[in-house]
């Protein structure tokens, strides 16, 4: 089950404890990266293009509830 991502007018809220600010998010993504290796062989990602991304689960940091997250309106989003 995928979890909807917050937008400019919505945010996440834990339905069990009411947390609005702390979540552990598990994502699956497919990306193309431009990797630059220095002369010692240490890689640095200089460019990253995300081709697709899915949020697989969201865990509340306050109560450890898994997938108990809903989208709610942000304060002032209606004005």
ABEGO torsion letter per residue (X at the ends): XBBBBBBAABBBBBAAAGBAABBBBBBBBBBBBBBBBBAAGBBBBABBBBABBBBABBBBAAAGBBGABBBBBBBGAAX
